[in-house]
Amino acid sequence: MLLLSFNPIMLWVAVILISVLLEAVTLSLSAIWFTVGGLAALVAASIGFGFGSQLTVFTLFSAALLVLVRPLCRRFLRPKGAATNADRVIGQTAVVTETIDNMQGSGAVKVFGQIWTARSVGGESCPVGALVRIKAIEGVKVIVERADQPEENG
């Protein structure tokens, strides 16, 4: 029977390669910390530490990085939504360019030189040329009310 000798250096190289591969496949910032732990354990093995000490070094490095560094990295690498300044139209007065009729699903207003699809707050119809106040944005539509109505607070 052939007995293979246990080589901790090869074990840590395998751990490093597997964790790099897992991180490359998942991109979840979960496996990369085991790569660093594997590197630390590889260094410990290279300078003659016993396997128990190598395992401790691997565990401590991996856990510490996973718990302490991962949250920071996720915060900085999280994709951020693109700022559009669309909310600046809320509260502005706009001119109706296409009759607003919620039942027909039609209506458009012009504000800051841009045309927006529009719907009215109470379902009332607003004719072309009427002035409306933009109350909210829902998706790509502005929700408006007639400008001659008193503005609600709250």
C-alpha positions, 0 to 999 in steps of 0.5 A: 500500500502506498502512503502519501506523505502529508504536505501542508504547503501543498494543502495551503496552495490548494486552499489559496487556488480554490478560494481565488477560483470561488471568489472569481466565480461568485464575486461575493467577497466571501472566499477572498478572505480565505485566500489571505488566510491561506497565504498566512498559513502558507507562510507559517508552514514555510517557517516551520510551524506545526499543522495545528498552528498553521490551522490556527493562523488560517482561521484567525486571519480568515475570520478577522478579515471576513468580519472586519474588512468585508463590510468596509469593502462591500460599502465601497464596492456597492453600486450606487444609483445614478443621480438624475436630479429628477426630483427637482421637478417636484413642486414646480409648475408645468404646462400641459402639452397633451390633455391629461386623462387618467382613464385614457392613460394619456397626458404630458407636461413640459417643465424645465424644457423637458416633456414628462408623461403625466397623470393627475392626482385626483383623476381630473382631466387637465386640458392642453395649456393648463398650468399644473403643479408637480406633486410626485414622480412615479417611475417615469411619470409625474403626478400633477394637480391643477395649479389653481387648486390650493396646495396641500401641506403634509 
